[in-house]
Amino acid sequence: MDTKSLPDIQSHRDLHIWIIENLEMVPVPESAYGNFFEEHCYIVLHVPQGLKAAQGAAKDLHYWIGKKADTEAQAVASTFLRRLQETLGSATVLHREVQEHESDCFCSYIRPGIIYRKGGLASALKHVETNMYNIRRLLRIRGRKHVSATEVELSWDSFNKSDIFLLDLGKVMIQWNGPKSSNSEKARGLALTRSLQDRERAGRAQIGVVDDEDKASGLMEIMEAVLGSRVGSLFTVLPNKTITQLQKARVHLYRVHEKGKDLVIQELATCLLTQDLLHEEDCCILDQGGVKIYVWQGRRSKPPELRSSFSQALGFIEAKGYPPYTNVEVLNEGAESAGFTQLFRRWSKDQDKTANLRWIRERGGRAKPGQAEADLSRLHSQPERAARLRMVDGGAGKVEVWCIQDSGRQPVEPKHHGQFYAGNCYLVFYTYQRMGHTKYILYLWQGQEATAQEIKALNGNAEELDLLYHGALVHEHVTMGSEPKHFFAIFQGQMVVFQGSAGHSGRGQPASATRLFHVQGTDSYNTRIMEVPARASTLNSSDIFLLITGSICYIWFGKGCSGDQRVMARKVVTVVSGNMDQETVLEGQEPPHFWEALGGRAPYPSNKSLPEDVSSFQPRLFECSGHNGHLVLMEVVFFSQDDLDKYDVMLLDTWQEIFLWLGEAVSKQKEEVVAWGREYLQTHPARRSQTIPIVLIKQGHEPPTFTGWFLAWDPYKWTESESYRELVEGSLDTITAITEITAEVNNFRLSRWPSNSSPGSLALQALKGSQDRSENELELGPKVDGTSTGTSISSTRSMINGGLPREQLMYKTAKNLPVGVDPAQKEFYLSDSDFQDIFGKSKEEFYGMAKWKQQQEKKQLGFF
């Protein structure tokens, strides 16, 4: 075993996969990524590219163990892993993965799903034989956001009512959907099927889908010919063990060291964890509810062997009685993953702050807190900056405000806009223009003293407004004291919150003669005035307060307040003082009447209230679902717009806001989805504030404050994509090969079967003959005009042989394409020379690439 010579790592590629064969690391061809043989171990390396690399993001190195891999293969893989880590440096996060129990991070690399292959060395020598049609296999497909397919016995006994099954017969692939599978599972199963069609058959295999057996009799005949007649009824499988957020909320931190042959574990803390518990000379284990084990190594800790780090984790797992497949992640100090750091109440490190400033500069944001806002009118074309600033524009749009009274909406006069009462709830309806389209945000503002009945009425009235605008409103749930920057901007620094409740006129009840207001903010985008108890202990040396008495308004400047605070306070003082006389008072120079109005002197704080440092927190995207009334999340680690599916409810956590995205096919009530957002905050191990704004967004109505967190956003993506039903119907209507196969199968009679043959084997012979006869037709590639008749194929052959001019294909919508051109495969109709000139590769090379890479190049070159 030669572990000294390690394979070259190509810096321009983000993903590298090696299989352990003959005690060596053998690179897996890129076209075979996603295929894993159960008798082998693999090493998977993810290297950040582009912006992530510029930020200094850590590399991820995974050690994958097949469920039938022997101990020798595991030992060799561990040795190679250790040497790779030495080569890559300390900024590498290590992961231990076990088949069928991979981490979300690992699954996020493999789109649209992982395929578990039977067999070992002999079958693994060639992972995928593209254009190979002598295949007979059955795959069981399961999973929600992270999909996997497992080779199972080619028999009806493998089927059940809950999963998706793919009968792969080479030129024909039949997807059978279990009657209890969801539309989301069906769509994701079809995405995996189409990926196999593209990667392993160069797009030439035909796909049939059985959604209803009675309506797919032809396909069922083929399945029964191959699998034999089905005897008995299908069973319903028990769902896999589901891990809820409540389980993940239980975190324990331990200090670990070895004493002789013993592993000594000392518990340091449980929830709530703080960063100062980690010392650079220590090695610690963080146990997240028995679901995941983190091993953290301080930079001055005794450098253990890699196998020691994993053995410590495995020893801990065994001692706790956790399953042996429990995921393990090993991190070095300074290279912690987002999943690890966000288990702590606060996290900061110098390189994170530097990377964040670089991130903001590259994305057009501002790096210096408090710097003057520059040209906010351009935020509509700068979604990355809009997301960082949490503003869709400068607040110059149209504003309507309603106060919730007697379960209804009471309009607030424009002259009183920005005036709120802590005992009430309000709807603030904001209309703005973006890219020539009218957009809406509906803020649901909840006072801290509002009753449960008023909050219920607030949600009900918001739903009524949403129906009036056909679901186009973005709902942002805002709690008093935690308003986002754009909310302040709407009122241009004139926002004030009074104690008590508003009357039926929207105005407050008669107030006491003495009132105290706390002024917070330095500009029009972060300033609010809050009424507080009128007593001396409420003051703070770092801030500004307005004291209203019967005859005068005192403007009290604490010693620690800044010049910007003073300027802003003078601008907004008339909001609460009206035409009353004003007197400026400096801390330490108060007149006797000032203290008399507050009931006498009393101690008060002098500390500066600093905003939370969020620079080191990375946005995270999760798919949401429910289990027994509790929230279940599945993370998409390297997310993009492609990860948002119309069947999904997705949660995007940017630390300062929680976005909940609803796909157009989601039938859940908004209140239930918002409740998931609240449960997420309540069960978060870092004990997040329950007042963090929750933003509810429907597919197709995303504001720039949401889209800016995605590196590339296509506003027209969903208007051009095919639905699952269209894909199913299209595939069923155009399968010439299946029709021929069905006819062949129907010609067989029991009397013709040899004694040593079975219906299934003869059917496969017929299948092979039918496939051979139809090979020329199948090799033509994309479907044409929704048909596969001899006439259309003949006419298409002549068109393809000569090729169409690039001008007729590039950047053309479906309706502007020549007759007979499949809009989803426009590049196919180029001549070979034009294709080579435009794509820089041959058609064979292009169609051998992963589907997502094909789509990426097509988008860039105008063929998407």
PEHURA-V116930 format. One record per residue. RES is the residue in one letter. OMEGA is omega in whole degrees, -180 to 180 (999 if undefined). Layout:
res: <RES	RES>
omega: <OMEGA	OMEGA>
//
This chain:
res: <M	D	T	K	S	L	P	D	I	Q	S	H	R	D	L	H	I	W	I	I	E	N	L	E	M	V	P	V	P	E	S	A	Y	G	N	F	F	E	E	H	C	Y	I	V	L	H	V	P	Q	G	L	K	A	A	Q	G	A	A	K	D	L	H	Y	W	I	G	K	K	A	D	T	E	A	Q	A	V	A	S	T	F	L	R	R	L	Q	E	T	L	G	S	A	T	V	L	H	R	E	V	Q	E	H	E	S	D	C	F	C	S	Y	I	R	P	G	I	I	Y	R	K	G	G	L	A	S	A	L	K	H	V	E	T	N	M	Y	N	I	R	R	L	L	R	I	R	G	R	K	H	V	S	A	T	E	V	E	L	S	W	D	S	F	N	K	S	D	I	F	L	L	D	L	G	K	V	M	I	Q	W	N	G	P	K	S	S	N	S	E	K	A	R	G	L	A	L	T	R	S	L	Q	D	R	E	R	A	G	R	A	Q	I	G	V	V	D	D	E	D	K	A	S	G	L	M	E	I	M	E	A	V	L	G	S	R	V	G	S	L	F	T	V	L	P	N	K	T	I	T	Q	L	Q	K	A	R	V	H	L	Y	R	V	H	E	K	G	K	D	L	V	I	Q	E	L	A	T	C	L	L	T	Q	D	L	L	H	E	E	D	C	C	I	L	D	Q	G	G	V	K	I	Y	V	W	Q	G	R	R	S	K	P	P	E	L	R	S	S	F	S	Q	A	L	G	F	I	E	A	K	G	Y	P	P	Y	T	N	V	E	V	L	N	E	G	A	E	S	A	G	F	T	Q	L	F	R	R	W	S	K	D	Q	D	K	T	A	N	L	R	W	I	R	E	R	G	G	R	A	K	P	G	Q	A	E	A	D	L	S	R	L	H	S	Q	P	E	R	A	A	R	L	R	M	V	D	G	G	A	G	K	V	E	V	W	C	I	Q	D	S	G	R	Q	P	V	E	P	K	H	H	G	Q	F	Y	A	G	N	C	Y	L	V	F	Y	T	Y	Q	R	M	G	H	T	K	Y	I	L	Y	L	W	Q	G	Q	E	A	T	A	Q	E	I	K	A	L	N	G	N	A	E	E	L	D	L	L	Y	H	G	A	L	V	H	E	H	V	T	M	G	S	E	P	K	H	F	F	A	I	F	Q	G	Q	M	V	V	F	Q	G	S	A	G	H	S	G	R	G	Q	P	A	S	A	T	R	L	F	H	V	Q	G	T	D	S	Y	N	T	R	I	M	E	V	P	A	R	A	S	T	L	N	S	S	D	I	F	L	L	I	T	G	S	I	C	Y	I	W	F	G	K	G	C	S	G	D	Q	R	V	M	A	R	K	V	V	T	V	V	S	G	N	M	D	Q	E	T	V	L	E	G	Q	E	P	P	H	F	W	E	A	L	G	G	R	A	P	Y	P	S	N	K	S	L	P	E	D	V	S	S	F	Q	P	R	L	F	E	C	S	G	H	N	G	H	L	V	L	M	E	V	V	F	F	S	Q	D	D	L	D	K	Y	D	V	M	L	L	D	T	W	Q	E	I	F	L	W	L	G	E	A	V	S	K	Q	K	E	E	V	V	A	W	G	R	E	Y	L	Q	T	H	P	A	R	R	S	Q	T	I	P	I	V	L	I	K	Q	G	H	E	P	P	T	F	T	G	W	F	L	A	W	D	P	Y	K	W	T	E	S	E	S	Y	R	E	L	V	E	G	S	L	D	T	I	T	A	I	T	E	I	T	A	E	V	N	N	F	R	L	S	R	W	P	S	N	S	S	P	G	S	L	A	L	Q	A	L	K	G	S	Q	D	R	S	E	N	E	L	E	L	G	P	K	V	D	G	T	S	T	G	T	S	I	S	S	T	R	S	M	I	N	G	G	L	P	R	E	Q	L	M	Y	K	T	A	K	N	L	P	V	G	V	D	P	A	Q	K	E	F	Y	L	S	D	S	D	F	Q	D	I	F	G	K	S	K	E	E	F	Y	G	M	A	K	W	K	Q	Q	Q	E	K	K	Q	L	G	F	F>
omega: <-179	179	-180	-179	180	-179	177	178	-178	-173	-176	180	-179	-175	177	180	176	174	177	180	-180	178	177	174	-179	-179	176	178	-175	-180	-179	179	-179	176	180	-180	-169	-180	-176	168	-179	170	-177	-180	174	-179	-180	180	173	-175	179	179	179	180	-179	-179	-178	173	178	-178	-174	178	-174	-176	173	-173	178	179	-179	-176	179	179	179	180	179	179	179	179	177	-180	-180	-179	177	179	178	180	-175	180	-173	-179	-179	177	-178	-179	171	-176	177	-177	178	178	-176	178	176	179	-179	-178	-178	178	-167	178	3	178	178	176	178	-176	175	172	-176	-169	-175	-178	-176	-178	175	-173	-175	174	-178	-179	178	-174	180	-178	171	180	178	180	172	-177	177	180	179	180	177	-173	174	178	-177	175	180	-179	-178	-174	175	180	-180	-174	172	-175	-168	-172	175	179	179	174	-175	-178	177	-180	180	179	-177	177	179	-178	177	-177	179	176	-177	176	179	180	178	-179	-179	174	179	177	178	178	180	177	177	178	-177	-172	-173	-179	179	177	-172	177	177	-176	172	-178	176	176	179	-175	-179	-178	-180	-175	-180	179	180	177	179	-179	-179	176	-180	-174	-173	180	-180	180	179	-177	179	179	177	-179	174	-180	177	178	-177	-179	-178	178	179	177	-179	-177	-178	-178	178	180	-178	168	-174	171	-179	177	-172	177	-176	175	-178	-178	-180	-179	179	-176	170	-177	22	-179	176	-174	-177	175	-179	180	-172	178	-174	167	-174	173	176	-178	179	174	-178	-179	-179	180	176	172	-177	-178	177	-174	180	177	179	-174	-179	171	179	-179	178	179	180	-180	175	180	-179	175	178	180	180	-179	-179	-178	178	178	-178	179	180	-176	180	177	-179	-176	172	178	-179	180	-177	179	179	179	179	-175	-177	171	-179	-178	177	178	177	174	-171	-177	177	-178	179	179	-179	179	177	179	-178	-180	-178	-178	175	-180	178	-177	-175	179	178	179	-177	178	-176	172	180	179	-178	-178	-179	179	179	-175	179	179	178	-180	-179	-179	-178	-178	176	176	-178	177	-176	-179	-180	-176	171	-177	174	172	-180	-179	178	178	179	-180	177	-178	176	-179	-179	-178	178	177	-178	179	-176	177	-173	-179	-176	172	-176	169	177	-174	-175	180	180	-179	176	178	178	-179	178	-179	-175	169	177	178	175	-174	-175	177	-177	-179	-179	-179	178	180	179	178	177	178	177	-180	179	179	176	179	178	179	-180	178	179	-178	172	175	-175	-176	168	-179	176	-180	-174	177	180	180	-180	-178	176	-176	-178	178	176	-176	180	-177	173	176	-177	-177	179	179	179	172	178	-177	177	175	-178	177	-177	178	-178	176	180	-175	177	-176	-178	-179	-179	-179	179	180	-179	176	-178	179	-176	-176	178	-174	171	178	-177	174	-177	178	-176	176	-172	-176	180	-178	176	-175	-176	-172	-179	-180	175	179	-180	173	-177	-173	-172	175	177	173	-173	179	174	-177	-175	-178	-176	178	178	178	-178	180	-178	-180	180	179	-171	-174	-177	178	-179	-176	-177	-179	-178	175	-178	177	180	-179	176	180	-178	-180	-177	175	-179	-177	180	-178	178	-180	180	178	179	180	177	178	176	-175	178	-178	179	177	-177	176	-180	178	-179	-173	-175	-178	-179	175	-179	-178	-179	167	-177	170	-179	176	-179	176	-179	-178	175	-178	173	-174	169	-167	-179	-166	176	180	-180	-180	177	-176	-174	178	-171	157	-176	178	176	-179	176	180	178	179	174	177	174	-175	-179	174	-174	-179	-179	-178	-177	177	-179	-178	179	-180	177	177	175	178	180	178	178	180	-177	-176	-178	-178	-180	179	-178	177	179	-179	177	-179	177	-175	-179	-174	174	179	180	-179	-175	175	180	177	175	-175	-178	178	178	-174	178	-178	179	-177	-178	-174	-172	178	-177	-175	178	176	178	-179	178	179	-180	-178	179	-178	-179	-174	-170	-176	178	-177	-179	179	180	-180	179	179	179	-178	-178	-180	-178	177	-178	-177	-177	-177	174	-175	-177	-179	178	177	-178	-177	178	178	180	175	177	179	-179	179	179	180	180	-178	-176	-174	-179	180	-177	-176	178	174	-171	174	-177	175	177	-179	176	-179	-179	-179	-177	179	180	-179	180	-180	-179	-180	-176	-178	180	-178	177	177	-179	-179	180	-175	-175	176	179	174	-175	-176	-178	180	175	180	177	-179	177	-177	-178	-177	-175	-176	-177	-173	174	171	-178	-179	177	-180	180	-178	-175	-174	179	180	179	177	-180	179	-178	-177	173	179	174	-176	-177	178	175	-178	-179	-180	180	178	-176	-173	174	179	-178	999>
//
